[in-house]
């Protein structure tokens, strides 16, 4: 946006008198009344250069932190949720060197349907102070359509000024009804209820056990885990809307867990795609936050589903980043490598040197281990899936022969397998036909649970067959590429997709017994973002 040169002029006396008398002060009064509406409000962005440049850094009030989009791609956007509708009069953009040459400012009431309030053409970076805007809505979005450099778009600060609607939304959602337990074991209780309604929209539900909030979920059902056998628990549910209004609690439900539970109860924490090259000194660095979740879960073991360290997984990178966060669980970790572990020279060098015998307890990158009545199989899917041009996967890798022998010798009642590249995915990488032979072997062996990474999102599938169709006799697959890496876009959900979350980091919490298992995705604020049913082993 072109800068305006300030010209000093002699103001005629009659103009001064008019100003003193209050004539023509409408615009000045409006500007004086405008408040900064965007600071520390929720932000959503089309992309991030890395997790070190999160969208929240554009509204944190600091001139030394910034949002940066993916490089070399148009268009890109960043959206701020003001929390309630407001009259928008001014937007101030403080660009980093990577600025927007052509862009527009849009406003929306619902976050979906936007109206343009300002088009900027041939901007020149630095600071663009866009005044005199006439917009009204809750959401403000900057859409960059032409970059000013070869990089992406980068903002030190995005400031939105205006006047919030005086009334706002003060109406709470209706009270949730029909609270019931659809499944109860010695250690779990699956709760369901009838959804609330709201004049604007229900955002989430607080689940309370014995009067204490234990989870915040987007919708029912909710699976409470880690309970004690032969114990009575009292549950209630409250509804929340986007303005923060909270309903009264539902009628209380008493649940008595069953006795026993088959013994062998334990909890695991799991994630893939973990440590980018950042530390806790950056507020947008995610892997220190997911490590804190693991610590809170206090698992018996930690499972990693590959791409433990970015970008090329050198030993120095493991030592400087992964080790400072997830490394505190190294002694109980059961890792597998992803494609990024192959980028070191030679392949897996940093991975092997950092984890040592933990990575190869049976002499290979693949191995099996047991806990309780569970048989766990850790696989190296790099043998099956080759991503680089000119490389092909082995038609019958030795690992597949080992896997069939391992499954044939298993004596445990429940089986879980984990590896990096998912057979089915609604994410950016999509399905992996190269992994079909591996998936077929697991389906034929009636494996109960399969964990993957690679795509940077969360996706929980219904049990599915070899063709990816829902089938109660197949494994329940979960993609947990949520350990700390920047998000990838997602596409249309698969027929067997039960839950798809593309913009939340977190850790999988797996609650296991001798005969059952259940999973939850724990978000960075310790809320439960998803909760699976309790499954009985095949």
N, C-alpha and C positions, 0 to 999 in steps of 0.2 A: 504494500500500500504506500503510495507516495506520501512523503512528509509534507506538512504544511508549514510554510515560513510564517512566523509571527511578525506582523507589521504594527509598529506603534503609531497611533494616530492621535491628533488632538481631538478630544471629544467636545462637541459644542455644548455650551451651558444648558440649553433647553433639554438636551438628552440626559445630562446629569440630573437635572431637576426631575425629569420624568422617572428616572431610575430610583431616585430617592423617594419619590411619591409612590413607588411600587408598581408603576406602569410597565408592562412588558416583562414581568419577572417570571412568567409561567415556566419557561425552559430552565431558568436558574433554580427555581424552587423545586422543579422535578429532579434536577441533577443532585440538589442537596439532599433530597429525600431518598435517593437511590442508595441501596445497601449492597454490599458484596454478598452474593447469594451462593456462590459456588465453592467457597473454601471448605476443604475436607469433606466434600460430599461424594457419594458413590460415583465411580467412573467406569465406563466400558469403552474399550478401544478395539479397532479392527485388527490390530496386530501389535506386537512388541519386537523391537530389535533384539533384546534379551530381557530376561526377568529383572535385570538391574535398572530398567527404564520403564517401570510400570506406569499405567495411566494415572494412578493416584498421586504421582509426583508432580503432575501438572496443576493440582489444586491444593497442594500442601502448604502454600504460603511462603515457600522458600525459593529464592532466586538462584540457588546452586544445585537443585535437583530437577530432573526433567523427564518427560515422556518422550520416547522415540519409537517410531513405527518401523516395520520391516523396510529394508533398504531397496530402492530401485523399483517400487511397485506403486502404480496409481490405479484406482483411488485409495485413500486411507481416511479413517475418521476416528474421532474421539467424542464421546458423549458424556455429559454430566447430568445426574439426576438431582434436581434442586430440592427434592423432598416434598414440594407442594407447588401448585401453580403460581405463577408470578407474571407481572408485566415486565418485559425485557426491554431495557433502554440502551444498554451499553455492553459491549464485549471487548475486552482488552487482551491481546495476544502478545506474549513475550517470546519471540522465536529464538531458538539456538541457531547455529549456522545453517542447519538443514531446515529451510523455511518453505512455506507454501507460496507459490507464485500465483496460482489461481485456486480459489476456494470459495466456499459459501458457508454462511451461518444459518442453521435451521432450528426451528422450535416445534415441539410436539406436546400434546396433552397426554398421550398414552405410550410414548416411547417407540411407536411403530409408524404412525402417519405423521410425516414432518412437513412443515411449510417453510420455504426460504424467506428470510428476512433481510439478507444481505449477500450480494455477490461481489467478490473482489477479483479483479483481473490485473495482472502485471504487478503484483505486490513485490516488494523488495526486501522483505525480512525485517530484522530488528524488532521494533514495537509497532503493532497495528492497534490503534485505539479507535474502535468503531462506535461512534456515538449516534444519537438520534434514531435508534432502532425502534420499531413499533411491532413488538411481538408479544405473544402471551402463551404460556405453557409451562409444563413442569420439567421438560427435558430440553437441553440445548446441545446441539451437535455441530461440530466443525467438520466439514467434508472437504478434504484436499483433493483436487482434481488434476493439478499439474504441479510437480515439484520444482523448486527453484534451483536445486542441485541434483547431482546424481545419486544422492543418498535417499533418505526417506523424509519424514516430517518429524520435527522435534520442537517441543515447547517447554520453556522454563516454567511458564505459568499461563493458565487459561482462566481469566476472571470474567464472571458474569455479574452485571449490576442491574438492579431493578427494584421493584416493590412487590413483595410477596402478597398474595391475596390475604386480606385481613382475617377472613373467617377460617380459611383452610378446611381440612377434613377433620371433624371432631367426632364423627359417628363410628362407634366400635362395630366389629362384625357380630353376627348372631352367635349365640352359644352353640358349640358343637354338640350334637346329639348322637344317640345310638352307640355310645362307647361300649365295645365288647372285645373279648379275647377270642381270637379265631384259632390260636394254637398255643398250648402251654406244655413245656417240658420242665425238667428239674432246674434248668439253668436259663430258660428263655420264656418270654411271653410276647406273642404277636398281637398287637392292638389294632383295631379298626374303628372308624366312626364315620358319621354322615357329615359331609363337608359343610362349612358355614357359608353364609352369603354376606356381602358387604356392598355399600353404596358405590364404592370405587373398585375394590378388589381385595380378596384375601391374599395375604403374602405368605404366611406360614402358620405353624401351630407349635405351641409350647406343650411338651409332654411332661407331666409331673408325676413322680413316684413318691408317695408318702409326703406330699406337700412341697417337694423340692424339684425344680426344673432339671430334667436329665437330658433333654434333647429339644432341638428346634428343627422341625421337618417341614418340607414344602407341602406335603399331602400325605394322607394315610395310604398304606398301613405303616406302623412302626414296630420294629422288633427289638424288644429290650433283652439284653444279654447279661451274662455274668451274675445271674441270680442264684440263690441257694435253694436246695430242695426242701420240700415240705414247709414252705414259708409263705405267709400271706402278705401281699403287697396291695396298696391302694393307689389307683391311678385316676388322674383327671387330665383334661385337655383344654387349652385356651387357644383362641384364634387371634392372629395379628393381621392388621392391614398395613399398607405401604406408608401410612402417615404415623405409624407407631401406636395406633389405638388397639387396645387389648380387650377381648370379650371377658365376661364372667366365666368361671370354670364350668366344665360339663358336670353332669352328675357323676359321682365317684363310682369306680368299679373296683371291687375286691377280687384279686386273683390269687389262688392257692397253687403254688408250683407242685409238681409231682415229686414223689420220693425217688431217691437213687439218682438216676440219670445215666447209668451205665458206667460211671467212673471215668477216669482218664480225661478229665476236663482240663483244658488249657486254652490260652489265648495267644494268637500270633499277630504281628504287625507286618504289613507288606506294601511295597510300592516299587515302581520302576521309574527310570528317567529322572535322576535325582539331582546331582550336584553340578550346577553351572558354576562358572569361575567367578564367584562372588562370595562375600562373607557377611556376617551379621551386622557389620557396620553400615550396610546398605539396607534401607527399610524394604526395598523391593526384592531382596534376595530371599528365595523361598525355602531352600533346603534347611537352613537353621530352624525355620518354623515347623517344618514337617518332622524334623528330628525331635523337637519339643513334644509333638503329638505322640511319637513313639515312646518317649520317656513317660508320658502320662498314661499310655496304655499299659506299660509295664509288661511286655510280652514274654512268653517263654522262649520264643525265637523270633528273629527278624528275617523275612524273605525279601530279597531284591530281585526284580524282574528285568535286569539288564540296563545298560547305559547308566551305570552307577556314577560315572564321572565324565564330564564334557571338557573339551571337545574331542581331543585325541587320546584321552585317558592315559597320559604319561604318569609315571610314578610321582613326579613332583606335583602334578595336579591333584592326585589322590591325597597326597600329604598336605597340600595347602588348602584344600576345600572339603572334600568328602570326609577326611579324617577328623576335621574340627567339628563336625556335626553328627553325621550318622556313624562316624568312626567309633564313638563311645559305645556302640552296640556290636562292635566287630566280633567279640568272642562268642556271641550268640547268633551271628548272622549266617544265613545259608544262601550265598549269592549265586547268580548265574551271569554270564556276560551278555552284552548286547552288541549291536554293530559298532558302536563307538569304541568299545574295547578292542576292536580289530584295527583301529586307525593308528595305533601306536606302532613303532618299528622296533623289533618285529611285533606282529600281532599278539595281543594279550600280554605284552611284556610288563606294562605298568600294573595291570590287573593281577597277574601272577605274583609279582614282587610285593604288592601291597597286601593282598589277602593271604599269600603263602599257601599252606596246606588246606586252609579253609576253603579255597577256591577249587582245589583238586584233591579232595580227601580219598578218592579212589584212583588217582593218577591221571584223570581226564577232566575236561571242563564240565562233564556231566557225571552225575552220581545220584545215589538215593540215600535216604535216611528215614528214621522212624521215631515217632513219639506217640505214646498211648496206643490206640488201635488204628493209627494212621500210618500209611506208607507214602512218603513224599518222594517225588522224582524231579530232580533239577536237571534241565536239559539245555544244551547249547544249540539254539535254532540257527546259528550261523552255518551249521553243516547242511541245513535244508534250504535256506533262503539266501540267495546271493543278490545284493542290490547294485553292485557296481557293474557298469557296462563291460561286456566281454567275459563276465564270469557267470558260470552256471552252477546250480546246486548239484551235489552228488546224487546219482540215481538210486543208489542203495548204500547210504553211508553206514560205516561200522557202528555208529551210534544207534541206528535203528535196530540192528541185530542185538546189540546190548539191551536196548529198551524192551524188546520182546522177551528176552531171557529174564530180565529183571521182573517184568510183570508176571511171567509164568511162575517164578519162584516166590512171589509175594504170599504171605500168610495173614496179613492184616485185613480187617473188614472194610476199611475205607481207604481210598486212594486219591491223592492230589498230585497234579503235575504243574510245573511252571517253567516258562521259557519266554524269550523276548518277543518274537514276531507272532502276532495273533493270526489264527486261520481266518477268522471273520472280524471285520472292523468297519465301523461307520466313519472312521477318521480319515485323515489326510492321505495316509499310505494305502488305505483300503484293504481288501482281502488279500491273502497270500496263498495263491494256488500252489506255490512250492511247498507249503506246509501241509498239503492235503494228505500225504502219506502218513505223516506224523499224527495228524488229527484222526485219521481212520484207525490207526493202531490204538489210540486212547479210547475212542468210542467202542471199539470191539472188546476192549478189556474192561468196559463198564467203569471207567474212571469217573469219580464223582465231581471233582473240581479242577478247573484249569485257570491259571493266572498268567497274564501277559502284560507287556508294556508296549514300547515302540511308538504307538500313536499317543500324543500328549493330551489325553482326555480320559474321562471315566465312562465305562460302558459295562453294564451288567446285563447278561443275556439270560433268558430262560434256558433250562436244559435243552440241548439241541442235538440233532442227528448229524450224520456225515455231510449232509447237504446244507446245514445251517437252518433247518426248519425246527420249530418247537417240537420236542420229544422228551417226555419225562424220563425215558431210559438213557438219555445222553448226559454228558457233562454239563455243569453250569460254568460258563466261561465269564471271566471278569477281566477287562482291560483297566489297569491301574497305573497309567503313565502320568501320574499326578504328583510325583515326589519332589518336584522343584523346577523342572524345565519349562520353558515358555510354551504356551498353548499352541496347538495346531487347529486349523479349521476342521469342522465335521460336515458330513454329508447326510443324505437321507438314512434314517435308521433302518436296520435290518428287520426281517420278519420276526426274529426271536429276541430283539432288543427289548429289555424290560425297563431300563433306565439309562439315559444318555445325558451326561453333564460335560460341557465343553469349556467352562470358564472358571472352574474351582479346583484348587490344589488340595491335597489331603492324603490320608493314609488309610489303607484297608485294615479294619479290625476284624479278625477271624476268630469266632468262638467255636471251639471244637469239643465234642464229646466222643465216646467210643462208638456212637451210632449216628450222630447228627452233626450238622455244621450250619452256621449262619454268618452273614457278613454285613458290615456297616462301613460306609465311607465317612470318616471323621474329617470335618473341615478345619481350616486354620484357626477358627474361633472356638473349636471344640464342639461345634454343633454337628448333629448327624445329618449329612446331606442325602444319604440313601440307606435303606435298610432292606435286606433280602428276607424272604421267608426262611424258616428253619427247615432244612432239607434232611431227609433220612438217607443214609448211604445205601447204594445199590446192593 
